Amino acid sequence: MEELITTGRNSKYKKYMRNKKFMHALATAYNYLRLSERASDLRSISFLHYEQLSGTNGKSSIRVVNGMVERIIFREFEGGIRITILDLDNTHYGNKK
């Protein structure tokens, strides 16, 4: 996913590459995630809709664009955020596109 953000291209996420609004929002959300030291910092940014995912062993998510289901999934640790698993999920809340 970092390749998608930095170059605008990635074979895994082809369907998002042409959506300029989504790509801009993705880069913005990723930057907030990268610059945050703690997950509580993300909670204060309302448009990200940060949430801990239950039953996922420390995974959390933030929304990319209001009105779309795609979310960035990442791992959260006691000491803060470590971006080890970074994935776009479009099945949030049971949405099966």
LUMKE-791008 format. One record per atom (N, C-alpha, C): chain; y, z, x; residue in one letter; residue number from 1. Coordinates in steps of 0.05 Angstrom, whole numbers, padded with zeros to 5 digits. Atoms other than C-alpha are relative to their C-alpha. Layout:
// residues N
+------+--------+--------+--------+------+-----+
| unit |      v |      w |      u | code | pos |
+------+--------+--------+--------+------+-----+
|    A |      Y |      Z |      X |    A | NUM |
...
+------+--------+--------+--------+------+-----+
//
This chain:
// residues 97
+------+--------+--------+--------+------+-----+
| unit |      v |      w |      u | code | pos |
+------+--------+--------+--------+------+-----+
|    A | -00024 |  00000 |  00016 |    M |   1 |
|    A |  00000 |  00000 |  00000 |    M |   1 |
|    A |  00025 |  00000 |  00017 |    M |   1 |
|    A | -00023 |  00001 | -00017 |    E |   2 |
|    A |  00047 |  00012 |  00058 |    E |   2 |
|    A |  00007 | -00028 |  00008 |    E |   2 |
|    A | -00005 |  00028 | -00006 |    E |   3 |
|    A |  00039 | -00061 |  00076 |    E |   3 |
|    A |  00015 | -00014 | -00022 |    E |   3 |
|    A | -00014 |  00011 |  00023 |    L |   4 |
|    A |  00061 | -00080 |  00006 |    L |   4 |
|    A |  00029 |  00008 |  00000 |    L |   4 |
|    A | -00027 | -00010 |  00000 |    I |   5 |
|    A |  00123 | -00037 |  00012 |    I |   5 |
|    A |  00016 | -00012 |  00023 |    I |   5 |
|    A | -00015 |  00009 | -00024 |    T |   6 |
|    A |  00143 | -00059 |  00082 |    T |   6 |
|    A |  00003 | -00031 |  00002 |    T |   6 |
|    A | -00001 |  00030 | -00003 |    T |   7 |
|    A |  00126 | -00134 |  00079 |    T |   7 |
|    A |  00003 | -00014 | -00027 |    T |   7 |
|    A | -00002 |  00013 |  00026 |    G |   8 |
|    A |  00125 | -00147 |  00004 |    G |   8 |
|    A | -00026 | -00015 | -00007 |    G |   8 |
|    A |  00025 |  00015 |  00004 |    R |   9 |
|    A |  00054 | -00175 |  00010 |    R |   9 |
|    A | -00024 |  00019 |  00005 |    R |   9 |
|    A |  00025 | -00014 | -00004 |    N |  10 |
|    A | -00016 | -00146 |  00003 |    N |  10 |
|    A | -00020 | -00012 | -00019 |    N |  10 |
|    A |  00020 |  00014 |  00017 |    S |  11 |
|    A | -00079 | -00180 | -00024 |    S |  11 |
|    A | -00011 |  00018 | -00021 |    S |  11 |
|    A |  00011 | -00019 |  00020 |    K |  12 |
|    A | -00102 | -00117 | -00061 |    K |  12 |
|    A |  00019 |  00003 | -00024 |    K |  12 |
|    A | -00020 | -00005 |  00021 |    Y |  13 |
|    A | -00037 | -00112 | -00101 |    Y |  13 |
|    A |  00015 | -00026 | -00006 |    Y |  13 |
|    A | -00013 |  00026 |  00005 |    K |  14 |
|    A | -00022 | -00186 | -00114 |    K |  14 |
|    A |  00017 | -00001 | -00025 |    K |  14 |
|    A | -00013 |  00002 |  00026 |    K |  15 |
|    A | -00002 | -00176 | -00186 |    K |  15 |
|    A |  00028 |  00014 |  00000 |    K |  15 |
|    A | -00026 | -00014 | -00001 |    Y |  16 |
|    A |  00057 | -00131 | -00166 |    Y |  16 |
|    A |  00021 | -00015 |  00017 |    Y |  16 |
|    A | -00018 |  00012 | -00020 |    M |  17 |
|    A |  00087 | -00175 | -00111 |    M |  17 |
|    A |  00023 | -00016 | -00013 |    M |  17 |
|    A | -00021 |  00017 |  00012 |    R |  18 |
|    A |  00127 | -00220 | -00159 |    R |  18 |
|    A |  00019 |  00016 | -00018 |    R |  18 |
|    A | -00017 | -00017 |  00017 |    N |  19 |
|    A |  00157 | -00163 | -00200 |    N |  19 |
|    A |  00020 |  00014 |  00017 |    N |  19 |
|    A | -00021 | -00011 | -00018 |    K |  20 |
|    A |  00222 | -00149 | -00163 |    K |  20 |
|    A |  00008 |  00029 | -00008 |    K |  20 |
|    A | -00007 | -00027 |  00009 |    K |  21 |
|    A |  00239 | -00089 | -00207 |    K |  21 |
|    A | -00020 |  00021 |  00009 |    K |  21 |
|    A |  00021 | -00018 | -00008 |    F |  22 |
|    A |  00172 | -00058 | -00193 |    F |  22 |
|    A |  00000 |  00005 |  00030 |    F |  22 |
|    A |  00001 | -00003 | -00030 |    M |  23 |
|    A |  00175 | -00071 | -00118 |    M |  23 |
|    A |  00023 |  00018 |  00009 |    M |  23 |
|    A | -00022 | -00017 | -00008 |    H |  24 |
|    A |  00244 | -00039 | -00113 |    H |  24 |
|    A | -00005 |  00029 | -00008 |    H |  24 |
|    A |  00006 | -00027 |  00009 |    A |  25 |
|    A |  00222 |  00022 | -00154 |    A |  25 |
|    A | -00023 |  00012 |  00018 |    A |  25 |
|    A |  00022 | -00009 | -00017 |    L |  26 |
|    A |  00158 |  00027 | -00111 |    L |  26 |
|    A |  00011 |  00010 |  00027 |    L |  26 |
|    A | -00012 | -00008 | -00025 |    A |  27 |
|    A |  00199 |  00029 | -00047 |    A |  27 |
|    A |  00016 |  00026 | -00003 |    A |  27 |
|    A | -00016 | -00024 |  00005 |    T |  28 |
|    A |  00246 |  00081 | -00077 |    T |  28 |
|    A | -00019 |  00025 | -00003 |    T |  28 |
|    A |  00018 | -00022 |  00005 |    A |  29 |
|    A |  00189 |  00126 | -00101 |    A |  29 |
|    A | -00015 |  00008 |  00026 |    A |  29 |
|    A |  00014 | -00005 | -00026 |    Y |  30 |
|    A |  00152 |  00119 | -00034 |    Y |  30 |
|    A |  00019 |  00015 |  00019 |    Y |  30 |
|    A | -00019 | -00013 | -00018 |    N |  31 |
|    A |  00215 |  00139 |  00004 |    N |  31 |
|    A |  00004 |  00029 | -00008 |    N |  31 |
|    A | -00002 | -00028 |  00009 |    Y |  32 |
|    A |  00224 |  00201 | -00039 |    Y |  32 |
|    A | -00025 |  00016 |  00008 |    Y |  32 |
|    A |  00025 | -00014 | -00008 |    L |  33 |
|    A |  00151 |  00219 | -00026 |    L |  33 |
|    A | -00001 |  00005 |  00030 |    L |  33 |
|    A |  00001 | -00002 | -00029 |    R |  34 |
|    A |  00156 |  00207 |  00048 |    R |  34 |
|    A |  00020 |  00020 |  00011 |    R |  34 |
|    A | -00021 | -00018 | -00010 |    L |  35 |
|    A |  00221 |  00247 |  00056 |    L |  35 |
|    A | -00003 |  00029 | -00010 |    L |  35 |
|    A |  00003 | -00027 |  00012 |    S |  36 |
|    A |  00198 |  00307 |  00014 |    S |  36 |
|    A | -00018 |  00017 |  00018 |    S |  36 |
|    A |  00017 | -00019 | -00016 |    E |  37 |
|    A |  00172 |  00367 |  00052 |    E |  37 |
|    A | -00020 |  00014 | -00017 |    E |  37 |
|    A |  00018 | -00015 |  00018 |    R |  38 |
|    A |  00141 |  00401 | -00008 |    R |  38 |
|    A | -00001 | -00014 | -00027 |    R |  38 |
|    A |  00003 |  00012 |  00026 |    A |  39 |
|    A |  00116 |  00379 | -00075 |    A |  39 |
|    A |  00021 |  00010 | -00020 |    A |  39 |
|    A | -00020 | -00011 |  00018 |    S |  40 |
|    A |  00166 |  00424 | -00109 |    S |  40 |
|    A |  00026 | -00016 |  00002 |    S |  40 |
|    A | -00023 |  00017 | -00002 |    D |  41 |
|    A |  00220 |  00377 | -00082 |    D |  41 |
|    A | -00002 | -00024 | -00019 |    D |  41 |
|    A |  00004 |  00023 |  00017 |    L |  42 |
|    A |  00189 |  00320 | -00122 |    L |  42 |
|    A |  00004 |  00008 | -00030 |    L |  42 |
|    A | -00003 | -00009 |  00028 |    R |  43 |
|    A |  00189 |  00362 | -00186 |    R |  43 |
|    A |  00029 | -00001 | -00009 |    R |  43 |
|    A | -00029 |  00000 |  00007 |    S |  44 |
|    A |  00265 |  00365 | -00184 |    S |  44 |
|    A |  00011 | -00028 | -00005 |    S |  44 |
|    A | -00009 |  00028 |  00004 |    I |  45 |
|    A |  00270 |  00288 | -00186 |    I |  45 |
|    A | -00014 | -00009 | -00025 |    I |  45 |
|    A |  00013 |  00003 |  00026 |    S |  46 |
|    A |  00257 |  00278 | -00260 |    S |  46 |
|    A | -00012 | -00027 | -00005 |    S |  46 |
|    A |  00011 |  00027 |  00006 |    F |  47 |
|    A |  00245 |  00202 | -00261 |    F |  47 |
|    A | -00026 | -00005 |  00013 |    F |  47 |
|    A |  00026 |  00003 | -00013 |    L |  48 |
|    A |  00185 |  00210 | -00215 |    L |  48 |
|    A | -00023 |  00011 | -00017 |    L |  48 |
|    A |  00021 | -00013 |  00016 |    H |  49 |
|    A |  00147 |  00252 | -00266 |    H |  49 |
|    A | -00023 |  00009 |  00016 |    H |  49 |
|    A |  00021 | -00011 | -00018 |    Y |  50 |
|    A |  00109 |  00288 | -00212 |    Y |  50 |
|    A | -00019 |  00017 | -00016 |    Y |  50 |
|    A |  00020 | -00018 |  00012 |    E |  51 |
|    A |  00044 |  00321 | -00233 |    E |  51 |
|    A | -00024 |  00002 |  00019 |    E |  51 |
|    A |  00025 | -00005 | -00014 |    Q |  52 |
|    A | -00017 |  00352 | -00201 |    Q |  52 |
|    A | -00022 | -00010 | -00018 |    Q |  52 |
|    A |  00022 |  00011 |  00016 |    L |  53 |
|    A | -00080 |  00317 | -00224 |    L |  53 |
|    A | -00023 |  00020 | -00001 |    L |  53 |
|    A |  00021 | -00021 |  00003 |    S |  54 |
|    A | -00132 |  00365 | -00251 |    S |  54 |
|    A | -00027 | -00012 |  00008 |    S |  54 |
|    A |  00027 |  00008 | -00007 |    G |  55 |
|    A | -00202 |  00362 | -00223 |    G |  55 |
|    A | -00002 | -00020 |  00022 |    G |  55 |
|    A |  00000 |  00021 | -00020 |    T |  56 |
|    A | -00183 |  00318 | -00164 |    T |  56 |
|    A |  00002 |  00011 |  00028 |    T |  56 |
|    A |  00001 | -00012 | -00027 |    N |  57 |
|    A | -00185 |  00367 | -00106 |    N |  57 |
|    A |  00026 | -00005 |  00016 |    N |  57 |
|    A | -00026 |  00001 | -00015 |    G |  58 |
|    A | -00111 |  00368 | -00087 |    G |  58 |
|    A |  00015 | -00026 | -00003 |    G |  58 |
|    A | -00016 |  00025 |  00003 |    K |  59 |
|    A | -00088 |  00299 | -00110 |    K |  59 |
|    A |  00022 |  00005 | -00020 |    K |  59 |
|    A | -00023 | -00001 |  00018 |    S |  60 |
|    A | -00021 |  00291 | -00144 |    S |  60 |
|    A |  00009 | -00029 | -00004 |    S |  60 |
|    A | -00010 |  00027 |  00005 |    S |  61 |
|    A |  00017 |  00232 | -00171 |    S |  61 |
|    A |  00030 |  00001 | -00008 |    S |  61 |
|    A | -00027 |  00004 |  00009 |    I |  62 |
|    A |  00087 |  00206 | -00183 |    I |  62 |
|    A |  00002 | -00028 | -00013 |    I |  62 |
|    A | -00003 |  00026 |  00014 |    R |  63 |
|    A |  00109 |  00150 | -00230 |    R |  63 |
|    A |  00017 | -00018 |  00017 |    R |  63 |
|    A | -00015 |  00021 | -00014 |    V |  64 |
|    A |  00135 |  00085 | -00201 |    V |  64 |
|    A |  00023 | -00009 | -00016 |    V |  64 |
|    A | -00021 |  00010 |  00018 |    V |  65 |
|    A |  00174 |  00057 | -00260 |    V |  65 |
|    A | -00003 |  00012 | -00028 |    V |  65 |
|    A |  00001 | -00010 |  00027 |    N |  66 |
|    A |  00192 |  00088 | -00327 |    N |  66 |
|    A | -00009 | -00023 | -00018 |    N |  66 |
|    A |  00010 |  00020 |  00018 |    G |  67 |
|    A |  00155 |  00051 | -00382 |    G |  67 |
|    A | -00025 | -00015 |  00010 |    G |  67 |
|    A |  00025 |  00011 | -00011 |    M |  68 |
|    A |  00097 |  00030 | -00337 |    M |  68 |
|    A | -00019 |  00022 |  00007 |    M |  68 |
|    A |  00020 | -00022 | -00006 |    V |  69 |
|    A |  00033 |  00069 | -00324 |    V |  69 |
|    A | -00006 |  00003 |  00030 |    V |  69 |
|    A |  00007 | -00001 | -00028 |    E |  70 |
|    A |  00028 |  00054 | -00250 |    E |  70 |
|    A |  00012 |  00025 |  00013 |    E |  70 |
|    A | -00008 | -00024 | -00014 |    R |  71 |
|    A |  00031 |  00117 | -00207 |    R |  71 |
|    A | -00010 | -00001 |  00029 |    R |  71 |
|    A |  00009 | -00003 | -00028 |    I |  72 |
|    A |  00027 |  00132 | -00133 |    I |  72 |
|    A | -00017 |  00026 |  00002 |    I |  72 |
|    A |  00018 | -00023 | -00004 |    I |  73 |
|    A | -00032 |  00178 | -00118 |    I |  73 |
|    A |  00001 |  00009 |  00029 |    I |  73 |
|    A | -00001 | -00010 | -00027 |    F |  74 |
|    A | -00028 |  00223 | -00057 |    F |  74 |
|    A | -00012 |  00028 |  00000 |    F |  74 |
|    A |  00011 | -00026 | -00003 |    R |  75 |
|    A | -00057 |  00288 | -00030 |    R |  75 |
|    A |  00022 |  00020 |  00007 |    R |  75 |
|    A | -00018 | -00022 | -00004 |    E |  76 |
|    A | -00020 |  00353 | -00031 |    E |  76 |
|    A | -00015 |  00024 |  00013 |    E |  76 |
|    A |  00012 | -00023 | -00014 |    F |  77 |
|    A | -00034 |  00412 |  00016 |    F |  77 |
|    A |  00018 |  00024 | -00002 |    F |  77 |
|    A | -00014 | -00026 |  00001 |    E |  78 |
|    A | -00013 |  00485 |  00020 |    E |  78 |
|    A |  00026 | -00002 |  00015 |    E |  78 |
|    A | -00024 |  00002 | -00017 |    G |  79 |
|    A |  00037 |  00469 |  00075 |    G |  79 |
|    A |  00020 | -00021 | -00008 |    G |  79 |
|    A | -00018 |  00021 |  00009 |    G |  80 |
|    A |  00068 |  00410 |  00039 |    G |  80 |
|    A | -00015 | -00025 | -00008 |    G |  80 |
|    A |  00012 |  00025 |  00008 |    I |  81 |
|    A |  00052 |  00337 |  00028 |    I |  81 |
|    A | -00009 | -00015 |  00025 |    I |  81 |
|    A |  00011 |  00017 | -00021 |    R |  82 |
|    A |  00008 |  00295 |  00072 |    R |  82 |
|    A | -00009 | -00025 | -00013 |    R |  82 |
|    A |  00007 |  00026 |  00013 |    I |  83 |
|    A |  00004 |  00222 |  00053 |    I |  83 |
|    A | -00025 | -00011 |  00014 |    I |  83 |
|    A |  00025 |  00009 | -00011 |    T |  84 |
|    A | -00069 |  00210 |  00068 |    T |  84 |
|    A | -00013 | -00020 | -00019 |    T |  84 |
|    A |  00010 |  00018 |  00020 |    I |  85 |
|    A | -00091 |  00177 |  00004 |    I |  85 |
|    A |  00024 | -00011 | -00014 |    I |  85 |
|    A | -00023 |  00012 |  00012 |    L |  86 |
|    A | -00040 |  00128 | -00020 |    L |  86 |
|    A | -00011 | -00023 | -00016 |    L |  86 |
|    A |  00012 |  00021 |  00017 |    D |  87 |
|    A | -00060 |  00085 | -00079 |    D |  87 |
|    A |  00017 | -00003 | -00025 |    D |  87 |
|    A | -00012 |  00004 |  00026 |    L |  88 |
|    A | -00031 |  00054 | -00141 |    L |  88 |
|    A | -00021 |  00002 | -00021 |    L |  88 |
|    A |  00019 | -00004 |  00021 |    D |  89 |
|    A | -00066 |  00075 | -00204 |    D |  89 |
|    A |  00012 | -00010 | -00026 |    D |  89 |
|    A | -00010 |  00010 |  00026 |    N |  90 |
|    A | -00057 |  00037 | -00270 |    N |  90 |
|    A | -00018 |  00009 | -00023 |    N |  90 |
|    A |  00018 | -00009 |  00021 |    T |  91 |
|    A | -00109 |  00075 | -00310 |    T |  91 |
|    A |  00009 |  00028 | -00009 |    T |  91 |
|    A | -00009 | -00026 |  00007 |    H |  92 |
|    A | -00066 |  00137 | -00320 |    H |  92 |
|    A |  00000 |  00004 | -00030 |    H |  92 |
|    A |  00002 | -00007 |  00028 |    Y |  93 |
|    A | -00075 |  00171 | -00387 |    Y |  93 |
|    A | -00020 | -00018 | -00015 |    Y |  93 |
|    A |  00021 |  00016 |  00014 |    G |  94 |
|    A | -00136 |  00128 | -00402 |    G |  94 |
|    A |  00007 | -00029 | -00005 |    G |  94 |
|    A | -00008 |  00028 |  00004 |    N |  95 |
|    A | -00098 |  00062 | -00401 |    N |  95 |
|    A | -00018 | -00018 |  00016 |    N |  95 |
|    A |  00018 |  00019 | -00013 |    K |  96 |
|    A | -00149 |  00008 | -00385 |    K |  96 |
|    A |  00011 | -00028 | -00003 |    K |  96 |
|    A | -00013 |  00027 |  00003 |    K |  97 |
|    A | -00109 | -00056 | -00372 |    K |  97 |
|    A | -00021 | -00022 |  00003 |    K |  97 |
+------+--------+--------+--------+------+-----+
//
